[in-house]
């Protein structure tokens, strides 16, 4: 599509698109009804010879009852339905963290002015060790596996936004937030910051690269070996790593 949101490549993005479609259709129907009522009023109640204008302030009981009924119908038919569906999707999908999934890929994300630092545990399965895979403004993940991210911020509030996966989460100083997603197909997709974080906010753009499983495994092993060569045990305080279970 030349206009509109980027193509959805996640397993749950269609739920978000469905909510937007429902909101668009429902409000369009309401708009059409309002336009129709106004058109009828203009055509059939316009000033004509022999017709005397009749004014009302809408304060009669039946007018108030009609206004209340329309307001309740709109609230229940649009807001309440949409809120109920969205809450259900959050609880069953977006907040169903893949804590114990056997094939989950865990990523620690550190946001700072103005860059994203991504850290994956190496073969030892622990964070903050010499075999960690650390990248800046680029996250590589395998296709078809759940990716579980925990986020922290070094300075101000940032927000990791993945438009092609219909998800985002704030990175808040002093706390750990999280999100997860799973890609349906390989490719390169944009990631960014959805929270204004300073004069260079525009620079917090990066790339999410979804790779075939074997290609990702080879890259991960190679990047882990490179990490061993760069590891500096005396700079642990600047490593931006933490114990995953304490996050």
LOVOKE-750802 format. One record per residue (C-alpha): residue number from 1; x, y, z; chain. Coordinates in Angstrom, 2 decimals, m for minus. Layout:
<pts>
<NUM,<X,Y,Z>,'A'>
...
</pts>
This chain:
<pts>
<1,<0.00,0.00,0.00>,'A'>
<2,<1.44,3.42,m0.94>,'A'>
<3,<m0.25,4.98,2.09>,'A'>
<4,<m0.99,3.77,5.58>,'A'>
<5,<1.05,1.76,8.10>,'A'>
<6,<3.99,m0.43,7.05>,'A'>
<7,<3.30,m4.06,6.23>,'A'>
<8,<2.66,m6.22,9.27>,'A'>
<9,<5.22,m9.03,9.62>,'A'>
<10,<4.45,m10.18,13.17>,'A'>
<11,<2.19,m12.94,14.48>,'A'>
<12,<0.06,m10.50,16.50>,'A'>
<13,<0.09,m7.29,14.48>,'A'>
<14,<m3.21,m8.15,12.79>,'A'>
<15,<m4.93,m7.66,16.16>,'A'>
<16,<m3.80,m4.03,16.27>,'A'>
<17,<m4.78,m3.50,12.64>,'A'>
<18,<m8.16,m5.05,13.36>,'A'>
<19,<m8.77,m2.59,16.20>,'A'>
<20,<m7.95,0.34,13.91>,'A'>
<21,<m10.20,m1.02,11.19>,'A'>
<22,<m13.09,m1.40,13.62>,'A'>
<23,<m12.60,2.15,14.88>,'A'>
<24,<m12.38,3.52,11.34>,'A'>
<25,<m15.50,1.71,10.13>,'A'>
<26,<m17.56,2.54,13.24>,'A'>
<27,<m16.70,6.25,13.22>,'A'>
<28,<m17.26,6.42,9.45>,'A'>
<29,<m20.77,5.01,9.88>,'A'>
<30,<m21.50,7.56,12.62>,'A'>
<31,<m20.16,10.36,10.45>,'A'>
<32,<m22.33,9.23,7.54>,'A'>
<33,<m25.44,9.19,9.77>,'A'>
<34,<m24.70,12.70,11.04>,'A'>
<35,<m24.23,13.98,7.48>,'A'>
<36,<m27.50,12.31,6.44>,'A'>
<37,<m29.42,13.93,9.33>,'A'>
<38,<m27.97,17.33,8.50>,'A'>
<39,<m28.84,16.88,4.81>,'A'>
<40,<m32.44,15.99,5.69>,'A'>
<41,<m32.68,19.03,7.94>,'A'>
<42,<m31.34,21.31,5.21>,'A'>
<43,<m33.61,19.89,2.50>,'A'>
<44,<m36.89,19.49,4.36>,'A'>
<45,<m36.70,22.17,7.03>,'A'>
<46,<m35.27,25.07,5.07>,'A'>
<47,<m37.05,28.38,5.00>,'A'>
<48,<m39.93,28.42,2.53>,'A'>
<49,<m43.01,30.54,1.89>,'A'>
<50,<m45.59,29.96,4.57>,'A'>
<51,<m43.16,28.17,6.90>,'A'>
<52,<m42.37,29.75,10.25>,'A'>
<53,<m39.08,28.83,11.88>,'A'>
<54,<m39.37,26.91,15.14>,'A'>
<55,<m36.51,27.09,17.60>,'A'>
<56,<m35.74,24.64,20.39>,'A'>
<57,<m32.98,24.59,22.95>,'A'>
<58,<m33.04,20.80,23.27>,'A'>
<59,<m33.86,20.95,26.99>,'A'>
<60,<m37.05,18.95,26.95>,'A'>
<61,<m37.11,15.53,28.52>,'A'>
<62,<m37.43,13.65,25.26>,'A'>
<63,<m34.58,15.67,23.78>,'A'>
<64,<m32.36,14.92,26.76>,'A'>
<65,<m33.33,11.25,26.66>,'A'>
<66,<m32.50,11.08,22.96>,'A'>
<67,<m29.11,12.74,23.51>,'A'>
<68,<m28.34,10.35,26.37>,'A'>
<69,<m29.39,7.34,24.32>,'A'>
<70,<m27.22,8.34,21.36>,'A'>
<71,<m24.24,9.02,23.64>,'A'>
<72,<m24.63,5.64,25.37>,'A'>
<73,<m24.99,3.84,22.05>,'A'>
<74,<m21.81,5.43,20.76>,'A'>
<75,<m19.93,4.72,23.99>,'A'>
<76,<m20.97,1.08,24.19>,'A'>
<77,<m20.81,0.39,20.46>,'A'>
<78,<m17.40,1.95,19.90>,'A'>
<79,<m15.43,2.70,23.06>,'A'>
<80,<m16.56,m0.16,25.28>,'A'>
<81,<m16.36,m2.78,22.54>,'A'>
<82,<m12.93,m1.59,21.43>,'A'>
<83,<m11.63,m1.41,25.01>,'A'>
<84,<m12.90,m4.92,25.77>,'A'>
<85,<m11.35,m6.41,22.65>,'A'>
<86,<m8.06,m4.59,23.22>,'A'>
<87,<m7.82,m5.69,26.85>,'A'>
<88,<m8.44,m9.27,25.82>,'A'>
<89,<m5.69,m9.09,23.19>,'A'>
<90,<m3.28,m7.55,25.69>,'A'>
<91,<m3.87,m10.24,28.29>,'A'>
<92,<m3.83,m13.22,25.93>,'A'>
<93,<m1.13,m12.11,23.47>,'A'>
<94,<0.88,m8.93,24.04>,'A'>
<95,<1.34,m9.46,27.80>,'A'>
<96,<1.74,m13.24,27.52>,'A'>
<97,<5.49,m13.04,28.08>,'A'>
<98,<7.39,m16.05,26.66>,'A'>
<99,<9.22,m16.60,29.94>,'A'>
<100,<9.51,m20.36,29.60>,'A'>
<101,<9.42,m20.79,25.84>,'A'>
<102,<12.21,m23.24,24.93>,'A'>
<103,<13.24,m21.30,21.82>,'A'>
<104,<12.94,m17.76,23.18>,'A'>
<105,<15.61,m15.19,22.27>,'A'>
<106,<16.30,m12.84,25.19>,'A'>
<107,<17.57,m9.32,24.57>,'A'>
<108,<18.59,m6.60,27.00>,'A'>
<109,<18.02,m3.10,25.61>,'A'>
<110,<19.68,0.01,26.99>,'A'>
<111,<18.41,3.36,25.71>,'A'>
<112,<20.49,6.51,25.95>,'A'>
<113,<20.71,9.88,24.30>,'A'>
<114,<20.79,9.09,21.43>,'A'>
<115,<21.24,5.42,20.62>,'A'>
<116,<19.95,1.91,21.30>,'A'>
<117,<22.28,m0.73,22.71>,'A'>
<118,<21.17,m4.34,22.26>,'A'>
<119,<22.74,m7.21,24.18>,'A'>
<120,<22.18,m10.92,23.62>,'A'>
<121,<23.62,m13.59,25.89>,'A'>
<122,<26.29,m15.77,24.33>,'A'>
<123,<26.60,m19.56,24.49>,'A'>
<124,<26.85,m19.48,28.29>,'A'>
<125,<23.28,m18.12,28.49>,'A'>
<126,<24.29,m15.35,30.93>,'A'>
<127,<24.36,m11.60,30.45>,'A'>
<128,<27.36,m9.43,31.27>,'A'>
<129,<29.98,m12.03,30.37>,'A'>
<130,<32.72,m12.01,27.78>,'A'>
<131,<30.73,m13.90,25.13>,'A'>
<132,<27.81,m11.45,24.98>,'A'>
<133,<26.71,m10.14,21.60>,'A'>
<134,<26.43,m6.33,21.75>,'A'>
<135,<25.24,m4.13,18.89>,'A'>
<136,<24.27,m0.48,18.58>,'A'>
<137,<21.19,0.65,16.64>,'A'>
<138,<20.91,m2.77,15.02>,'A'>
<139,<19.10,m5.81,16.36>,'A'>
<140,<19.32,m9.17,14.61>,'A'>
<141,<16.85,m11.90,15.49>,'A'>
<142,<15.81,m15.24,13.96>,'A'>
<143,<12.54,m15.67,12.10>,'A'>
<144,<9.80,m17.76,13.68>,'A'>
<145,<11.09,m17.56,17.29>,'A'>
<146,<9.72,m15.38,20.12>,'A'>
<147,<11.98,m12.43,20.94>,'A'>
<148,<11.71,m11.22,24.54>,'A'>
<149,<13.16,m7.79,25.32>,'A'>
<150,<13.77,m6.05,28.64>,'A'>
<151,<14.45,m2.31,28.47>,'A'>
<152,<16.21,0.22,30.65>,'A'>
<153,<17.20,3.85,30.16>,'A'>
<154,<20.43,5.57,31.16>,'A'>
<155,<19.01,9.10,31.15>,'A'>
<156,<15.48,10.11,30.08>,'A'>
<157,<12.32,8.36,28.92>,'A'>
<158,<12.65,6.70,25.51>,'A'>
<159,<10.25,4.40,23.68>,'A'>
<160,<11.31,1.48,21.51>,'A'>
<161,<8.92,1.42,18.55>,'A'>
<162,<8.68,m1.39,16.00>,'A'>
<163,<6.09,m0.18,13.46>,'A'>
<164,<6.19,m3.35,11.32>,'A'>
<165,<5.39,m5.38,14.44>,'A'>
<166,<2.71,m3.03,15.80>,'A'>
<167,<4.32,m2.80,19.22>,'A'>
<168,<6.34,m0.43,21.38>,'A'>
<169,<7.39,0.00,24.99>,'A'>
<170,<8.82,2.88,27.00>,'A'>
<171,<12.30,2.68,28.51>,'A'>
<172,<12.00,4.49,31.85>,'A'>
<173,<14.95,5.53,34.08>,'A'>
<174,<15.05,3.52,37.30>,'A'>
<175,<12.79,0.68,36.10>,'A'>
<176,<12.76,m2.27,33.73>,'A'>
<177,<10.05,m2.56,31.09>,'A'>
<178,<9.51,m5.29,28.53>,'A'>
<179,<7.89,m6.35,25.28>,'A'>
<180,<7.98,m9.34,22.97>,'A'>
<181,<7.29,m10.13,19.35>,'A'>
<182,<7.73,m12.87,16.80>,'A'>
<183,<8.50,m12.33,13.13>,'A'>
<184,<6.70,m14.28,10.40>,'A'>
<185,<9.22,m13.58,7.66>,'A'>
<186,<12.82,m12.41,7.23>,'A'>
<187,<13.73,m8.90,6.17>,'A'>
<188,<15.00,m5.52,7.37>,'A'>
<189,<12.63,m3.27,9.28>,'A'>
<190,<12.87,0.14,10.91>,'A'>
<191,<12.96,0.70,14.64>,'A'>
<192,<12.85,4.06,16.35>,'A'>
<193,<12.07,6.09,19.44>,'A'>
<194,<8.43,7.10,19.89>,'A'>
<195,<9.09,9.42,22.85>,'A'>
<196,<10.67,12.84,22.37>,'A'>
<197,<13.92,12.53,24.29>,'A'>
<198,<15.90,15.66,23.46>,'A'>
<199,<17.33,17.75,20.66>,'A'>
<200,<18.73,14.72,18.80>,'A'>
<201,<15.66,12.53,19.19>,'A'>
<202,<15.60,12.08,15.41>,'A'>
<203,<18.90,10.19,15.61>,'A'>
<204,<17.42,7.30,17.60>,'A'>
<205,<16.69,5.26,14.50>,'A'>
<206,<17.89,1.75,13.97>,'A'>
<207,<17.32,m1.44,12.04>,'A'>
<208,<15.71,m4.70,13.03>,'A'>
<209,<17.04,m7.49,10.83>,'A'>
<210,<15.13,m10.75,10.83>,'A'>
<211,<17.31,m13.59,9.56>,'A'>
<212,<16.66,m17.22,8.63>,'A'>
<213,<17.44,m19.45,11.61>,'A'>
<214,<20.69,m20.92,10.29>,'A'>
<215,<21.99,m17.56,9.09>,'A'>
<216,<21.19,m16.02,12.49>,'A'>
<217,<22.96,m18.87,14.30>,'A'>
<218,<26.12,m18.39,12.25>,'A'>
<219,<26.04,m14.62,12.79>,'A'>
<220,<25.44,m15.05,16.54>,'A'>
<221,<28.38,m17.42,16.94>,'A'>
<222,<30.68,m15.13,14.98>,'A'>
<223,<29.53,m12.04,16.90>,'A'>
<224,<30.02,m13.87,20.20>,'A'>
<225,<33.63,m14.69,19.28>,'A'>
<226,<34.20,m11.05,18.36>,'A'>
<227,<32.76,m10.07,21.73>,'A'>
<228,<35.31,m12.23,23.52>,'A'>
<229,<38.11,m10.33,21.80>,'A'>
<230,<36.68,m6.94,22.81>,'A'>
<231,<35.72,m7.85,26.37>,'A'>
<232,<37.22,m5.68,29.11>,'A'>
<233,<36.66,m7.06,32.60>,'A'>
<234,<37.70,m3.74,34.18>,'A'>
<235,<34.81,m1.89,32.51>,'A'>
<236,<31.90,m3.90,33.91>,'A'>
<237,<30.18,m0.79,35.29>,'A'>
<238,<29.95,0.66,31.77>,'A'>
<239,<28.75,m2.56,30.16>,'A'>
<240,<25.03,m1.77,30.46>,'A'>
<241,<24.31,m5.38,31.35>,'A'>
<242,<22.30,m6.80,34.24>,'A'>
<243,<21.18,m10.13,35.58>,'A'>
<244,<18.16,m11.12,33.48>,'A'>
<245,<16.31,m12.63,36.45>,'A'>
<246,<16.69,m9.36,38.36>,'A'>
<247,<15.29,m7.26,35.52>,'A'>
</pts>
